[in-house]
Amino acid sequence: TVPQQVPGSAVNFTATSGAQQGHAGTRGPRIYFLMLAVNGISNFDIWKAFFANAPREQYRAFVHCKTTTCRDQVLGSAFTLVPTVPNYYCSDLVSPMQELVATALQDFDGLPNQYDKFAFISDSSLPAKPFSVVYQTLSARSGSDFCAFPSAEWADSPGSSLFRFEYAVKHHQWITMNRAHAARTWELWASGTLHNFMTQYRMNVYAQQP
């Protein structure tokens, strides 16, 4: 939701292995799985198997549930519930996403690692590879990943005197952020930045008309 400037179809940064980085005393990289769910988690048994033998120090899993049915399902599992906040499909999914980020950033078990990853996943997603493969892939580099749509699908609004238009790059919702970017998104959201995004960029204007 925060306008991103990306040079190509995705944002990528190359770095050496996270396991070899960090100050003395810093724990190893940790993957934060941030799930948005409505009535429950599809493929829940597969997710439980995915986390069953995963080293606890290498991951945390959080879920934002919309309904009581979903909350009841995940009790006692590897997923930790975050407080449910108001959210609306195609209007405001950022609030629950940032609630997940804010909760994950409060994980103070060990010194943060710059190779930590914050990965958004949907309630219908499926872990197709073992945890060890996912962990190694995500922790091996320090960058964030945004899969951007073609520029024809970006949002725009009238710009200032210096720019004719301001653009908001449209990207897929299921992004992976490093720690610095995750913290920055929460800082901006908590300060009220772009809470008027939908209005400013005239998003869903036709859907909102009677």
C-alpha positions in Angstrom: 0.0 0.0 0.0 2.9 2.4 0.5 4.0 3.5 -3.0 7.1 1.6 -4.0 9.6 2.6 -6.6 10.9 -0.5 -8.4 13.2 -0.7 -11.4 11.7 -3.9 -12.8 9.1 -6.6 -12.2 10.4 -7.2 -8.6 12.7 -5.6 -6.0 15.7 -7.8 -5.3 18.9 -7.2 -3.4 21.8 -9.6 -3.4 23.7 -10.5 -0.3 25.8 -13.2 1.3 24.4 -15.8 3.6 22.6 -14.5 6.6 24.0 -17.2 8.8 27.4 -15.6 8.3 26.3 -12.1 9.1 25.5 -10.0 12.2 27.2 -8.6 15.3 28.5 -10.9 18.0 25.6 -12.3 20.0 23.1 -11.9 17.3 20.9 -15.0 16.9 20.5 -16.7 13.5 17.9 -15.4 11.0 14.3 -16.0 11.8 11.4 -16.3 9.4 8.1 -14.7 10.4 5.1 -16.3 8.7 2.3 -13.7 8.7 -1.0 -15.2 7.6 -4.3 -13.5 6.8 -7.3 -15.7 7.4 -11.0 -15.4 7.3 -12.9 -18.5 8.4 -9.9 -20.7 8.9 -6.7 -22.1 7.4 -7.0 -24.4 4.4 -4.6 -27.3 4.3 -4.2 -26.9 8.1 -2.9 -30.4 8.6 -0.2 -29.8 6.0 0.8 -26.6 7.8 1.0 -28.4 11.1 3.3 -31.0 9.5 5.3 -28.2 7.9 6.1 -26.7 11.3 6.2 -30.1 13.3 10.0 -30.6 13.1 11.0 -27.0 12.4 13.5 -25.5 14.9 11.6 -23.1 17.0 14.4 -20.5 17.0 14.2 -20.3 13.2 10.6 -19.2 12.9 7.5 -17.6 14.3 4.0 -17.9 12.8 1.3 -15.4 13.4 -2.3 -15.3 12.1 -4.9 -12.6 11.9 -8.4 -14.3 12.0 -11.6 -12.6 11.0 -14.0 -15.1 12.6 -14.3 -17.1 15.8 -14.3 -20.3 13.8 -10.8 -19.4 12.6 -9.6 -18.5 16.0 -10.8 -21.7 17.5 -9.1 -23.7 14.7 -5.6 -22.4 15.4 -5.6 -22.6 19.2 -2.8 -24.8 20.4 -1.0 -24.8 17.0 2.2 -23.3 15.8 0.3 -20.2 14.9 -0.1 -17.3 17.4 -3.2 -15.3 17.1 -2.9 -11.5 16.8 -5.7 -9.1 17.9 -8.4 -8.9 15.2 -8.7 -5.4 13.8 -11.4 -4.0 11.4 -10.7 -5.0 7.8 -12.6 -4.9 4.5 -11.9 -6.8 1.4 -10.7 -4.5 -1.5 -10.8 -1.6 0.9 -8.6 -2.1 3.9 -6.4 -5.2 4.2 -3.5 -3.1 5.3 -4.7 -2.8 8.9 -4.6 -6.5 9.6 -1.3 -6.8 7.7 0.2 -4.2 9.9 -1.2 -5.7 13.0 0.8 -8.9 12.1 3.9 -6.9 11.5 3.6 -5.0 14.7 3.1 -8.2 16.7 6.1 -9.9 15.0 8.3 -6.9 15.7 7.7 -7.4 19.4 9.4 -10.8 19.3 12.5 -10.0 21.5 13.8 -13.5 21.9 17.4 -12.9 21.0 19.0 -9.9 19.2 17.3 -9.2 15.8 19.1 -10.3 12.7 19.3 -8.3 9.5 18.4 -11.4 7.6 15.1 -11.9 9.4 12.2 -12.2 6.9 8.5 -11.2 7.3 6.5 -13.3 4.8 2.8 -12.6 4.2 0.8 -15.7 3.3 -2.9 -16.4 2.6 -5.2 -18.8 4.4 -5.4 -20.8 1.2 -1.7 -21.1 0.6 0.1 -24.4 0.6 3.7 -25.1 1.8 5.0 -27.0 -1.2 8.6 -27.5 0.1 10.0 -28.6 3.4 10.6 -26.0 6.1 14.4 -26.4 5.8 14.3 -25.5 2.1 12.1 -22.4 2.7 14.2 -21.3 5.6 17.5 -21.6 3.6 16.0 -19.8 0.6 14.6 -16.8 2.6 17.5 -16.4 5.0 20.3 -16.6 2.4 19.8 -13.0 1.3 19.0 -9.7 2.9 16.5 -8.2 0.4 12.8 -7.8 0.2 10.7 -9.1 -2.6 7.8 -7.3 -4.3 6.2 -8.8 -7.4 5.0 -5.7 -9.4 2.3 -5.5 -12.0 2.9 -3.9 -15.4 3.0 -0.1 -15.2 -0.4 0.1 -17.0 -2.0 -1.1 -13.8 -0.3 1.3 -11.4 -2.4 4.0 -9.6 -1.8 7.7 -10.2 -3.0 11.0 -8.8 -2.3 14.6 -9.8 1.2 15.6 -8.6 2.8 18.7 -7.1 4.2 21.6 -9.1 7.3 19.5 -9.7 5.6 16.4 -11.0 2.5 16.0 -13.2 1.5 12.7 -11.6 2.3 10.7 -8.5 2.4 7.0 -9.0 1.7 4.1 -6.7 3.3 0.9 -8.0 0.8 -2.0 -7.8 2.3 -5.2 -6.4 1.0 -8.5 -5.3 -0.2 -8.7 -1.7 2.0 -11.7 -0.8 5.3 -10.0 -0.3 8.4 -10.8 1.7 10.2 -8.0 3.6 13.4 -7.9 5.5 13.5 -6.5 9.0 14.4 -2.9 8.1 11.5 -2.7 5.6 9.0 -4.3 7.9 9.9 -1.9 10.7 9.6 1.0 8.3 6.2 0.0 7.0 4.9 -0.2 10.6 6.5 3.2 11.5 4.8 4.8 8.5 1.4 3.2 9.2 1.5 4.0 12.9 2.1 7.7 12.0 -0.9 7.8 9.8 1.0 7.9 6.5 -1.2 7.2 3.5 -4.3 6.2 5.5 -6.1 8.2 2.8 -4.5 6.0 0.1 -7.7 4.8 -1.4 -9.1 8.3 -1.8 -5.9 9.9 -2.9 -5.4 7.4 -5.7 -9.1 7.0 -6.5 -9.1 3.3 -5.8 -12.3 1.3 -6.3 -14.3 4.5 -7.1 -16.6 2.6 -9.4 -17.2 -0.2 -6.9 -18.1 2.4 -4.3 -20.8 4.1 -6.4 -24.4 3.0 -5.8 
